[in-house]
Amino acid sequence: MGYRDTFISVAADCRASTGETPPERGGGPTVAGLQHAMLTARPGHYTQEDVLLASSPRFRIRADVDASEDLPPEELQRVSEEYFTQPRACLRASPLGKTHGWGLHYDDQGRITAHPVDSEEYARLSRDASLIQLKAMRSRRAR
């Protein structure tokens, strides 16, 4: 499911000119907020599957970003298998790249780092011909 050696730049219709921290809603973090917290707290640590599972409202065990690491391995395996039995949108559909101005770099092992759109590293990665270059999905249909 996950990407390798790939850079996902912000969506064509993303209005953010810098990487923005997703705001909380309803007294807690949003899915985008959890994904942002995970990827900025531990750059290059999580895979797409880790991020999708931990930020899923259905399987969120606790509100902190390392909830999945507290589960026994057999329970984490069961929860993961159950979650991924249904097709899931990849992080190209995440509000991080669609709305909040974050590009996602997947290394050769599928581990992700997030880069704000206004950073030098974002600019370098977006020009790197050795990476598969993709865009985050648009928020609205093109007319």
N, CA, C and O atoms as a GROMACS GRO file, in nm:
protein
  572
    1MET      N    1   0.080  -0.119   0.000
    1MET     CA    2   0.000   0.000   0.000
    1MET      C    3   0.085   0.126   0.000
    1MET      O    4   0.051   0.223  -0.068
    2GLY      N    5   0.193   0.127   0.074
    2GLY     CA    6   0.272   0.248   0.091
    2GLY      C    7   0.363   0.278  -0.026
    2GLY      O    8   0.394   0.191  -0.107
    3TYR      N    9   0.406   0.403  -0.031
    3TYR     CA   10   0.499   0.449  -0.133
    3TYR      C   11   0.642   0.430  -0.086
    3TYR      O   12   0.669   0.417   0.034
    4ARG      N   13   0.733   0.427  -0.182
    4ARG     CA   14   0.877   0.425  -0.155
    4ARG      C   15   0.944   0.521  -0.252
    4ARG      O   16   0.900   0.535  -0.366
    5ASP      N   17   1.049   0.587  -0.207
    5ASP     CA   18   1.123   0.681  -0.292
    5ASP      C   19   1.028   0.774  -0.367
    5ASP      O   20   1.035   0.786  -0.489
    6THR      N   21   0.940   0.838  -0.292
    6THR     CA   22   0.835   0.921  -0.349
    6THR      C   23   0.826   1.053  -0.273
    6THR      O   24   0.848   1.058  -0.152
    7PHE      N   25   0.792   1.158  -0.347
    7PHE     CA   26   0.762   1.286  -0.284
    7PHE      C   27   0.623   1.328  -0.327
    7PHE      O   28   0.592   1.333  -0.446
    8ILE      N   29   0.538   1.358  -0.229
    8ILE     CA   30   0.403   1.406  -0.255
    8ILE      C   31   0.401   1.555  -0.221
    8ILE      O   32   0.409   1.595  -0.105
    9SER      N   33   0.390   1.637  -0.325
    9SER     CA   34   0.385   1.782  -0.304
    9SER      C   35   0.242   1.824  -0.275
    9SER      O   36   0.149   1.745  -0.291
   10VAL      N   37   0.225   1.948  -0.232
   10VAL     CA   38   0.092   1.997  -0.196
   10VAL      C   39   0.002   1.996  -0.319
   10VAL      O   40   0.049   2.000  -0.433
   11ALA      N   41  -0.128   1.991  -0.295
   11ALA     CA   42  -0.228   1.990  -0.402
   11ALA      C   43  -0.222   2.120  -0.483
   11ALA      O   44  -0.182   2.225  -0.432
   12ALA      N   45  -0.262   2.110  -0.607
   12ALA     CA   46  -0.263   2.228  -0.695
   12ALA      C   47  -0.350   2.339  -0.640
   12ALA      O   48  -0.324   2.457  -0.665
   13ASP      N   49  -0.454   2.304  -0.566
   13ASP     CA   50  -0.544   2.407  -0.512
   13ASP      C   51  -0.521   2.436  -0.363
   13ASP      O   52  -0.607   2.496  -0.298
   14CYS      N   53  -0.408   2.394  -0.309
   14CYS     CA   54  -0.375   2.423  -0.169
   14CYS      C   55  -0.347   2.572  -0.154
   14CYS      O   56  -0.267   2.628  -0.229
   15ARG      N   57  -0.412   2.635  -0.058
   15ARG     CA   58  -0.397   2.780  -0.039
   15ARG      C   59  -0.286   2.816   0.059
   15ARG      O   60  -0.249   2.933   0.069
   16ALA      N   61  -0.233   2.720   0.130
   16ALA     CA   62  -0.130   2.748   0.231
   16ALA      C   63   0.001   2.784   0.162
   16ALA      O   64   0.043   2.718   0.067
   17SER      N   65   0.065   2.888   0.209
   17SER     CA   66   0.194   2.928   0.155
   17SER      C   67   0.308   2.886   0.248
   17SER      O   68   0.426   2.908   0.217
   18THR      N   69   0.273   2.827   0.360
   18THR     CA   70   0.369   2.774   0.456
   18THR      C   71   0.306   2.651   0.521
   18THR      O   72   0.185   2.632   0.513
   19GLY      N   73   0.386   2.568   0.584
   19GLY     CA   74   0.332   2.452   0.654
   19GLY      C   75   0.259   2.497   0.780
   19GLY      O   76   0.319   2.557   0.869
   20GLU      N   77   0.130   2.469   0.787
   20GLU     CA   78   0.047   2.512   0.899
   20GLU      C   79   0.017   2.393   0.989
   20GLU      O   80  -0.008   2.282   0.942
   21THR      N   81   0.018   2.417   1.120
   21THR     CA   82  -0.025   2.314   1.214
   21THR      C   83  -0.176   2.306   1.209
   21THR      O   84  -0.244   2.407   1.228
   22PRO      N   85  -0.232   2.188   1.182
   22PRO     CA   86  -0.379   2.176   1.176
   22PRO      C   87  -0.442   2.215   1.310
   22PRO      O   88  -0.394   2.174   1.416
   23PRO      N   89  -0.549   2.295   1.305
   23PRO     CA   90  -0.613   2.338   1.430
   23PRO      C   91  -0.693   2.224   1.494
   23PRO      O   92  -0.736   2.130   1.426
   24GLU      N   93  -0.712   2.234   1.624
   24GLU     CA   94  -0.796   2.136   1.695
   24GLU      C   95  -0.941   2.174   1.674
   24GLU      O   96  -0.974   2.290   1.650
   25ARG      N   97  -1.027   2.075   1.683
   25ARG     CA   98  -1.171   2.098   1.672
   25ARG      C   99  -1.240   2.016   1.778
   25ARG      O  100  -1.202   1.901   1.804
   26GLY      N  101  -1.341   2.073   1.839
   26GLY     CA  102  -1.417   1.998   1.938
   26GLY      C  103  -1.336   1.958   2.060
   26GLY      O  104  -1.367   1.857   2.124
   27GLY      N  105  -1.234   2.035   2.092
   27GLY     CA  106  -1.156   2.006   2.211
   27GLY      C  107  -1.047   1.902   2.193
   27GLY      O  108  -0.982   1.863   2.290
   28GLY      N  109  -1.025   1.856   2.072
   28GLY     CA  110  -0.921   1.756   2.050
   28GLY      C  111  -0.863   1.766   1.911
   28GLY      O  112  -0.910   1.844   1.828
   29PRO      N  113  -0.760   1.686   1.886
   29PRO     CA  114  -0.695   1.693   1.755
   29PRO      C  115  -0.783   1.629   1.646
   29PRO      O  116  -0.857   1.534   1.670
   30THR      N  117  -0.771   1.683   1.526
   30THR     CA  118  -0.836   1.625   1.410
   30THR      C  119  -0.748   1.512   1.356
   30THR      O  120  -0.637   1.490   1.406
   31VAL      N  121  -0.796   1.442   1.256
   31VAL     CA  122  -0.714   1.340   1.191
   31VAL      C  123  -0.587   1.405   1.138
   31VAL      O  124  -0.477   1.352   1.157
   32ALA      N  125  -0.601   1.520   1.072
   32ALA     CA  126  -0.483   1.591   1.020
   32ALA      C  127  -0.389   1.631   1.134
   32ALA      O  128  -0.267   1.624   1.119
   33GLY      N  129  -0.446   1.671   1.247
   33GLY     CA  130  -0.365   1.709   1.363
   33GLY      C  131  -0.285   1.591   1.417
   33GLY      O  132  -0.168   1.605   1.451
   34LEU      N  133  -0.348   1.475   1.424
   34LEU     CA  134  -0.276   1.355   1.469
   34LEU      C  135  -0.166   1.317   1.371
   34LEU      O  136  -0.054   1.284   1.412
   35GLN      N  137  -0.198   1.321   1.242
   35GLN     CA  138  -0.097   1.287   1.142
   35GLN      C  139   0.020   1.384   1.148
   35GLN      O  140   0.136   1.342   1.142
   36HIS      N  141  -0.009   1.511   1.161
   36HIS     CA  142   0.096   1.613   1.173
   36HIS      C  143   0.182   1.588   1.296
   36HIS      O  144   0.305   1.592   1.289
   37ALA      N  145   0.118   1.562   1.409
   37ALA     CA  146   0.192   1.537   1.533
   37ALA      C  147   0.285   1.416   1.520
   37ALA      O  148   0.400   1.421   1.563
   38MET      N  149   0.234   1.310   1.461
   38MET     CA  150   0.317   1.190   1.443
   38MET      C  151   0.438   1.218   1.355
   38MET      O  152   0.551   1.184   1.389
   39LEU      N  153   0.413   1.282   1.240
   39LEU     CA  154   0.520   1.300   1.142
   39LEU      C  155   0.622   1.405   1.182
   39LEU      O  156   0.738   1.397   1.140
   40THR      N  157   0.582   1.504   1.260
   40THR     CA  158   0.678   1.604   1.303
   40THR      C  159   0.750   1.566   1.432
   40THR      O  160   0.863   1.610   1.456
   41ALA      N  161   0.686   1.484   1.515
   41ALA     CA  162   0.751   1.441   1.639
   41ALA      C  163   0.860   1.337   1.612
   41ALA      O  164   0.963   1.334   1.680
   42ARG      N  165   0.838   1.252   1.512
   42ARG     CA  166   0.934   1.146   1.482
   42ARG      C  167   0.954   1.134   1.332
   42ARG      O  168   0.909   1.037   1.270
   43PRO      N  169   1.023   1.231   1.272
   43PRO     CA  170   1.045   1.228   1.127
   43PRO      C  171   1.117   1.100   1.085
   43PRO      O  172   1.212   1.056   1.150
   44GLY      N  173   1.072   1.041   0.975
   44GLY     CA  174   1.136   0.922   0.922
   44GLY      C  175   1.112   0.796   1.002
   44GLY      O  176   1.181   0.696   0.981
   45HIS      N  177   1.017   0.797   1.092
   45HIS     CA  178   0.991   0.680   1.177
   45HIS      C  179   0.870   0.600   1.130
   45HIS      O  180   0.874   0.477   1.128
   46TYR      N  181   0.763   0.668   1.092
   46TYR     CA  182   0.637   0.601   1.062
   46TYR      C  183   0.619   0.573   0.914
   46TYR      O  184   0.667   0.648   0.830
   47THR      N  185   0.549   0.463   0.883
   47THR     CA  186   0.506   0.433   0.747
   47THR      C  187   0.364   0.486   0.727
   47THR      O  188   0.298   0.526   0.823
   48GLN      N  189   0.321   0.484   0.604
   48GLN     CA  190   0.185   0.528   0.574
   48GLN      C  191   0.082   0.446   0.652
   48GLN      O  192  -0.014   0.500   0.704
   49GLU      N  193   0.103   0.315   0.660
   49GLU     CA  194   0.011   0.228   0.732
   49GLU      C  195   0.005   0.265   0.879
   49GLU      O  196  -0.103   0.267   0.938
   50ASP      N  197   0.121   0.294   0.940
   50ASP     CA  198   0.126   0.337   1.080
   50ASP      C  199   0.041   0.462   1.102
   50ASP      O  200  -0.038   0.470   1.195
   51VAL      N  201   0.060   0.561   1.014
   51VAL     CA  202  -0.008   0.689   1.029
   51VAL      C  203  -0.158   0.674   1.008
   51VAL      O  204  -0.237   0.728   1.085
   52LEU      N  205  -0.197   0.601   0.904
   52LEU     CA  206  -0.340   0.583   0.877
   52LEU      C  207  -0.409   0.510   0.991
   52LEU      O  208  -0.518   0.549   1.033
   53LEU      N  209  -0.348   0.405   1.042
   53LEU     CA  210  -0.409   0.329   1.150
   53LEU      C  211  -0.419   0.412   1.278
   53LEU      O  212  -0.524   0.416   1.341
   54ALA      N  213  -0.310   0.476   1.316
   54ALA     CA  214  -0.309   0.552   1.442
   54ALA      C  215  -0.402   0.674   1.437
   54ALA      O  216  -0.454   0.716   1.541
   55SER      N  217  -0.423   0.731   1.318
   55SER     CA  218  -0.508   0.850   1.310
   55SER      C  219  -0.653   0.817   1.276
   55SER      O  220  -0.736   0.907   1.266
   56SER      N  221  -0.683   0.689   1.259
   56SER     CA  222  -0.820   0.649   1.231
   56SER      C  223  -0.909   0.667   1.353
   56SER      O  224  -0.876   0.616   1.461
   57PRO      N  225  -1.020   0.737   1.340
   57PRO     CA  226  -1.108   0.755   1.456
   57PRO      C  227  -1.159   0.622   1.512
   57PRO      O  228  -1.181   0.610   1.632
   58ARG      N  229  -1.177   0.524   1.427
   58ARG     CA  230  -1.231   0.396   1.472
   58ARG      C  231  -1.133   0.319   1.560
   58ARG      O  232  -1.174   0.250   1.653
   59PHE      N  233  -1.004   0.330   1.530
   59PHE     CA  234  -0.905   0.251   1.602
   59PHE      C  235  -0.816   0.332   1.694
   59PHE      O  236  -0.718   0.279   1.746
   60ARG      N  237  -0.848   0.458   1.714
   60ARG     CA  238  -0.767   0.540   1.802
   60ARG      C  239  -0.784   0.487   1.944
   60ARG      O  240  -0.893   0.494   2.001
   61ILE      N  241  -0.680   0.435   2.000
   61ILE     CA  242  -0.685   0.375   2.133
   61ILE      C  243  -0.680   0.484   2.240
   61ILE      O  244  -0.756   0.481   2.337
   62ARG      N  245  -0.589   0.580   2.220
   62ARG     CA  246  -0.576   0.695   2.310
   62ARG      C  247  -0.548   0.817   2.225
   62ARG      O  248  -0.524   0.803   2.105
   63ALA      N  249  -0.552   0.932   2.282
   63ALA     CA  250  -0.535   1.055   2.205
   63ALA      C  251  -0.388   1.086   2.174
   63ALA      O  252  -0.361   1.174   2.093
   64ASP      N  253  -0.293   1.016   2.236
   64ASP     CA  254  -0.153   1.048   2.208
   64ASP      C  255  -0.107   0.979   2.080
   64ASP      O  256  -0.172   0.886   2.031
   65VAL      N  257   0.005   1.025   2.027
   65VAL     CA  258   0.050   0.979   1.896
   65VAL      C  259   0.116   0.842   1.898
   65VAL      O  260   0.132   0.782   1.791
   66ASP      N  261   0.154   0.791   2.013
   66ASP     CA  262   0.220   0.661   2.019
   66ASP      C  263   0.128   0.551   2.071
   66ASP      O  264   0.176   0.451   2.124
   67ALA      N  265  -0.002   0.568   2.056
   67ALA     CA  266  -0.098   0.470   2.110
   67ALA      C  267  -0.073   0.330   2.054
   67ALA      O  268  -0.081   0.233   2.129
   68SER      N  269  -0.043   0.319   1.925
   68SER     CA  270  -0.024   0.186   1.866
   68SER      C  271   0.098   0.115   1.924
   68SER      O  272   0.103  -0.008   1.924
   69GLU      N  273   0.196   0.191   1.972
   69GLU     CA  274   0.316   0.129   2.028
   69GLU      C  275   0.290   0.069   2.166
   69GLU      O  276   0.371  -0.009   2.215
   70ASP      N  277   0.179   0.105   2.230
   70ASP     CA  278   0.145   0.051   2.360
   70ASP      C  279   0.068  -0.081   2.352
   70ASP      O  280   0.053  -0.150   2.452
   71LEU      N  281   0.021  -0.115   2.234
   71LEU     CA  282  -0.054  -0.239   2.218
   71LEU      C  283   0.042  -0.357   2.211
   71LEU      O  284   0.151  -0.345   2.156
   72PRO      N  285   0.002  -0.472   2.266
   72PRO     CA  286   0.084  -0.592   2.247
   72PRO      C  287   0.092  -0.622   2.097
   72PRO      O  288  -0.005  -0.594   2.025
   73PRO      N  289   0.202  -0.676   2.047
   73PRO     CA  290   0.219  -0.699   1.904
   73PRO      C  291   0.105  -0.779   1.840
   73PRO      O  292   0.063  -0.748   1.728
   74GLU      N  293   0.055  -0.880   1.910
   74GLU     CA  294  -0.053  -0.961   1.850
   74GLU      C  295  -0.183  -0.881   1.840
   74GLU      O  296  -0.259  -0.901   1.745
   75GLU      N  297  -0.209  -0.791   1.935
   75GLU     CA  298  -0.328  -0.707   1.929
   75GLU      C  299  -0.314  -0.603   1.818
   75GLU      O  300  -0.410  -0.575   1.746
   76LEU      N  301  -0.195  -0.545   1.805
   76LEU     CA  302  -0.170  -0.448   1.698
   76LEU      C  303  -0.187  -0.516   1.562
   76LEU      O  304  -0.245  -0.456   1.470
   77GLN      N  305  -0.139  -0.637   1.547
   77GLN     CA  306  -0.154  -0.711   1.421
   77GLN      C  307  -0.302  -0.734   1.390
   77GLN      O  308  -0.345  -0.716   1.276
   78ARG      N  309  -0.380  -0.773   1.490
   78ARG     CA  310  -0.522  -0.798   1.470
   78ARG      C  311  -0.596  -0.670   1.429
   78ARG      O  312  -0.675  -0.671   1.334
   79VAL      N  313  -0.569  -0.562   1.499
   79VAL     CA  314  -0.633  -0.434   1.470
   79VAL      C  315  -0.595  -0.388   1.330
   79VAL      O  316  -0.680  -0.339   1.255
   80SER      N  317  -0.469  -0.401   1.294
   80SER     CA  318  -0.422  -0.361   1.162
   80SER      C  319  -0.488  -0.443   1.052
   80SER      O  320  -0.534  -0.387   0.952
   81GLU      N  321  -0.493  -0.573   1.069
   81GLU     CA  322  -0.557  -0.658   0.968
   81GLU      C  323  -0.704  -0.623   0.952
   81GLU      O  324  -0.754  -0.618   0.840
   82GLU      N  325  -0.773  -0.598   1.062
   82GLU     CA  326  -0.914  -0.561   1.056
   82GLU      C  327  -0.932  -0.428   0.984
   82GLU      O  328  -1.020  -0.414   0.900
   83TYR      N  329  -0.848  -0.330   1.017
   83TYR     CA  330  -0.860  -0.197   0.957
   83TYR      C  331  -0.835  -0.200   0.806
   83TYR      O  332  -0.908  -0.137   0.729
   84PHE      N  333  -0.733  -0.273   0.764
   84PHE     CA  334  -0.695  -0.272   0.623
   84PHE      C  335  -0.768  -0.376   0.538
   84PHE      O  336  -0.730  -0.397   0.423
   85THR      N  337  -0.872  -0.442   0.592
   85THR     CA  338  -0.952  -0.531   0.508
   85THR      C  339  -1.034  -0.449   0.408
   85THR      O  340  -1.067  -0.499   0.300
   86GLN      N  341  -1.065  -0.325   0.442
   86GLN     CA  342  -1.134  -0.234   0.351
   86GLN      C  343  -1.031  -0.147   0.280
   86GLN      O  344  -0.929  -0.112   0.339
   87PRO      N  345  -1.055  -0.113   0.153
   87PRO     CA  346  -0.964  -0.020   0.085
   87PRO      C  347  -0.960   0.114   0.159
   87PRO      O  348  -1.063   0.162   0.206
   88ARG      N  349  -0.843   0.173   0.169
   88ARG     CA  350  -0.824   0.300   0.239
   88ARG      C  351  -0.757   0.401   0.148
   88ARG      O  352  -0.673   0.365   0.065
   89ALA      N  353  -0.794   0.526   0.163
   89ALA     CA  354  -0.726   0.633   0.090
   89ALA      C  355  -0.585   0.648   0.144
   89ALA      O  356  -0.562   0.634   0.264
   90CYS      N  357  -0.491   0.676   0.055
   90CYS     CA  358  -0.353   0.695   0.099
   90CYS      C  359  -0.336   0.838   0.149
   90CYS      O  360  -0.431   0.916   0.151
   91LEU      N  361  -0.215   0.872   0.190
   91LEU     CA  362  -0.191   1.004   0.246
   91LEU      C  363  -0.193   1.115   0.141
   91LEU      O  364  -0.183   1.232   0.177
   92ARG      N  365  -0.206   1.082   0.013
   92ARG     CA  366  -0.228   1.186  -0.089
   92ARG      C  367  -0.361   1.256  -0.063
   92ARG      O  368  -0.379   1.370  -0.104
   93ALA      N  369  -0.453   1.189   0.006
   93ALA     CA  370  -0.584   1.246   0.037
   93ALA      C  371  -0.585   1.314   0.174
   93ALA      O  372  -0.689   1.366   0.215
   94SER      N  373  -0.475   1.316   0.243
   94SER     CA  374  -0.468   1.379   0.375
   94SER      C  375  -0.480   1.531   0.365
   94SER      O  376  -0.430   1.590   0.269
   95PRO      N  377  -0.545   1.592   0.462
   95PRO     CA  378  -0.550   1.739   0.465
   95PRO      C  379  -0.412   1.804   0.479
   95PRO      O  380  -0.398   1.923   0.453
   96LEU      N  381  -0.311   1.729   0.519
   96LEU     CA  382  -0.177   1.788   0.530
   96LEU      C  383  -0.132   1.846   0.397
   96LEU      O  384  -0.082   1.958   0.392
   97GLY      N  385  -0.148   1.771   0.290
   97GLY     CA  386  -0.108   1.818   0.158
   97GLY      C  387  -0.216   1.890   0.082
   97GLY      O  388  -0.188   1.970  -0.008
   98LYS      N  389  -0.340   1.864   0.117
   98LYS     CA  390  -0.452   1.927   0.047
   98LYS      C  391  -0.478   2.069   0.097
   98LYS      O  392  -0.514   2.157   0.019
   99THR      N  393  -0.460   2.091   0.226
   99THR     CA  394  -0.503   2.216   0.290
   99THR      C  395  -0.392   2.287   0.368
   99THR      O  396  -0.384   2.410   0.365
  100HIS      N  397  -0.309   2.211   0.439
  100HIS     CA  398  -0.219   2.270   0.539
  100HIS      C  399  -0.076   2.296   0.492
  100HIS      O  400   0.006   2.344   0.572
  101GLY      N  401  -0.043   2.267   0.367
  101GLY     CA  402   0.087   2.306   0.314
  101GLY      C  403   0.204   2.217   0.349
  101GLY      O  404   0.315   2.267   0.368
  102TRP      N  405   0.183   2.085   0.358
  102TRP     CA  406   0.291   1.993   0.391
  102TRP      C  407   0.314   1.894   0.277
  102TRP      O  408   0.220   1.832   0.227
  103GLY      N  409   0.440   1.880   0.237
  103GLY     CA  410   0.480   1.778   0.142
  103GLY      C  411   0.529   1.657   0.220
  103GLY      O  412   0.583   1.670   0.330
  104LEU      N  413   0.511   1.538   0.162
  104LEU     CA  414   0.549   1.414   0.230
  104LEU      C  415   0.654   1.341   0.149
  104LEU      O  416   0.635   1.311   0.031
  105HIS      N  417   0.766   1.312   0.214
  105HIS     CA  418   0.873   1.236   0.149
  105HIS      C  419   0.877   1.095   0.207
  105HIS      O  420   0.888   1.077   0.328
  106TYR      N  421   0.868   0.997   0.120
  106TYR     CA  422   0.878   0.855   0.157
  106TYR      C  423   1.017   0.808   0.118
  106TYR      O  424   1.056   0.821   0.002
  107ASP      N  425   1.092   0.753   0.212
  107ASP     CA  426   1.226   0.704   0.180
  107ASP      C  427   1.219   0.565   0.116
  107ASP      O  428   1.111   0.518   0.081
  108ASP      N  429   1.333   0.501   0.100
  108ASP     CA  430   1.337   0.370   0.034
  108ASP      C  431   1.272   0.259   0.116
  108ASP      O  432   1.249   0.150   0.064
  109GLN      N  433   1.242   0.284   0.242
  109GLN     CA  434   1.171   0.186   0.326
  109GLN      C  435   1.026   0.227   0.352
  109GLN      O  436   0.956   0.160   0.428
  110GLY      N  437   0.982   0.335   0.290
  110GLY     CA  438   0.845   0.381   0.308
  110GLY      C  439   0.824   0.465   0.432
  110GLY      O  440   0.710   0.493   0.468
  111ARG      N  441   0.931   0.507   0.498
  111ARG     CA  442   0.921   0.591   0.617
  111ARG      C  443   0.903   0.736   0.573
  111ARG      O  444   0.964   0.780   0.476
  112ILE      N  445   0.818   0.810   0.644
  112ILE     CA  446   0.775   0.941   0.597
  112ILE      C  447   0.834   1.055   0.680
  112ILE      O  448   0.843   1.047   0.803
  113THR      N  449   0.873   1.161   0.609
  113THR     CA  450   0.904   1.289   0.673
  113THR      C  451   0.815   1.395   0.608
  113THR      O  452   0.788   1.389   0.488
  114ALA      N  453   0.771   1.490   0.687
  114ALA     CA  454   0.686   1.598   0.638
  114ALA      C  455   0.769   1.725   0.627
  114ALA      O  456   0.851   1.756   0.713
  115HIS      N  457   0.745   1.800   0.518
  115HIS     CA  458   0.821   1.922   0.492
  115HIS      C  459   0.726   2.036   0.457
  115HIS      O  460   0.640   2.020   0.370
  116PRO      N  461   0.739   2.151   0.525
  116PRO     CA  462   0.654   2.265   0.492
  116PRO      C  463   0.683   2.316   0.350
  116PRO      O  464   0.798   2.315   0.306
  117VAL      N  465   0.580   2.359   0.282
  117VAL     CA  466   0.590   2.399   0.142
  117VAL      C  467   0.689   2.513   0.120
  117VAL      O  468   0.743   2.527   0.010
  118ASP      N  469   0.714   2.594   0.220
  118ASP     CA  470   0.805   2.708   0.206
  118ASP      C  471   0.949   2.676   0.247
  118ASP      O  472   1.030   2.767   0.260
  119SER      N  473   0.982   2.549   0.268
  119SER     CA  474   1.117   2.513   0.313
  119SER      C  475   1.211   2.481   0.197
  119SER      O  476   1.166   2.444   0.088
  120GLU      N  477   1.339   2.496   0.221
  120GLU     CA  478   1.439   2.460   0.121
  120GLU      C  479   1.436   2.311   0.091
  120GLU      O  480   1.454   2.271  -0.024
  121GLU      N  481   1.413   2.230   0.191
  121GLU     CA  482   1.408   2.084   0.172
  121GLU      C  483   1.290   2.045   0.083
  121GLU      O  484   1.302   1.956  -0.001
  122TYR      N  485   1.175   2.110   0.101
  122TYR     CA  486   1.060   2.086   0.014
  122TYR      C  487   1.097   2.118  -0.130
  122TYR      O  488   1.070   2.038  -0.221
  123ALA      N  489   1.158   2.233  -0.152
  123ALA     CA  490   1.198   2.274  -0.287
  123ALA      C  491   1.296   2.173  -0.348
  123ALA      O  492   1.283   2.136  -0.464
  124ARG      N  493   1.392   2.129  -0.269
  124ARG     CA  494   1.490   2.032  -0.319
  124ARG      C  495   1.422   1.900  -0.355
  124ARG      O  496   1.446   1.845  -0.462
  125LEU      N  497   1.338   1.849  -0.265
  125LEU     CA  498   1.271   1.720  -0.290
  125LEU      C  499   1.176   1.728  -0.409
  125LEU      O  500   1.162   1.631  -0.483
  126SER      N  501   1.111   1.841  -0.428
  126SER     CA  502   1.016   1.855  -0.539
  126SER      C  503   1.086   1.858  -0.675
  126SER      O  504   1.022   1.840  -0.778
  127ARG      N  505   1.218   1.881  -0.676
  127ARG     CA  506   1.297   1.880  -0.800
  127ARG      C  507   1.380   1.754  -0.816
  127ARG      O  508   1.447   1.737  -0.919
  128ASP      N  509   1.378   1.666  -0.718
  128ASP     CA  510   1.464   1.547  -0.719
  128ASP      C  511   1.412   1.444  -0.820
  128ASP      O  512   1.308   1.382  -0.798
  129ALA      N  513   1.485   1.428  -0.929
  129ALA     CA  514   1.443   1.337  -1.037
  129ALA      C  515   1.454   1.190  -0.998
  129ALA      O  516   1.399   1.104  -1.066
  130SER      N  517   1.523   1.160  -0.888
  130SER     CA  518   1.534   1.020  -0.845
  130SER      C  519   1.410   0.974  -0.768
  130SER      O  520   1.394   0.855  -0.742
  131LEU      N  521   1.323   1.068  -0.732
  131LEU     CA  522   1.201   1.036  -0.659
  131LEU      C  523   1.081   1.034  -0.754
  131LEU      O  524   1.077   1.109  -0.852
  132ILE      N  525   0.984   0.950  -0.723
  132ILE     CA  526   0.856   0.955  -0.793
  132ILE      C  527   0.788   1.082  -0.743
  132ILE      O  528   0.775   1.102  -0.622
  133GLN      N  529   0.744   1.166  -0.835
  133GLN     CA  530   0.682   1.294  -0.799
  133GLN      C  531   0.531   1.284  -0.816
  133GLN      O  532   0.481   1.260  -0.926
  134LEU      N  533   0.458   1.303  -0.706
  134LEU     CA  534   0.312   1.302  -0.708
  134LEU      C  535   0.262   1.429  -0.641
  134LEU      O  536   0.336   1.496  -0.569
  135LYS      N  537   0.136   1.461  -0.664
  135LYS     CA  538   0.072   1.574  -0.597
  135LYS      C  539  -0.035   1.520  -0.504
  135LYS      O  540  -0.096   1.416  -0.531
  136ALA      N  541  -0.056   1.591  -0.395
  136ALA     CA  542  -0.170   1.559  -0.308
  136ALA      C  543  -0.297   1.581  -0.389
  136ALA      O  544  -0.299   1.659  -0.484
  137MET      N  545  -0.400   1.512  -0.350
  137MET     CA  546  -0.527   1.525  -0.423
  137MET      C  547  -0.588   1.662  -0.401
  137MET      O  548  -0.578   1.721  -0.293
  138ARG      N  549  -0.651   1.711  -0.504
  138ARG     CA  550  -0.716   1.842  -0.497
  138ARG      C  551  -0.835   1.835  -0.401
  138ARG      O  552  -0.896   1.730  -0.382
  139SER      N  553  -0.867   1.949  -0.341
  139SER     CA  554  -0.985   1.956  -0.255
  139SER      C  555  -1.112   1.967  -0.336
  139SER      O  556  -1.219   1.923  -0.293
  140ARG      N  557  -1.101   2.026  -0.454
  140ARG     CA  558  -1.218   2.044  -0.542
  140ARG      C  559  -1.184   1.993  -0.681
  140ARG      O  560  -1.068   1.988  -0.720
  141ARG      N  561  -1.288   1.957  -0.754
  141ARG     CA  562  -1.268   1.914  -0.894
  141ARG      C  563  -1.222   2.031  -0.977
  141ARG      O  564  -1.262   2.146  -0.955
  142ALA      N  565  -1.136   2.001  -1.072
  142ALA     CA  566  -1.092   2.104  -1.167
  142ALA      C  567  -1.209   2.136  -1.261
  142ALA      O  568  -1.286   2.048  -1.299
  143ARG      N  569  -1.221   2.262  -1.296
  143ARG     CA  570  -1.331   2.302  -1.386
  143ARG      C  571  -1.282   2.318  -1.526
  143ARG      O  572  -1.360   2.350  -1.615
   0.00000   0.00000   0.00000
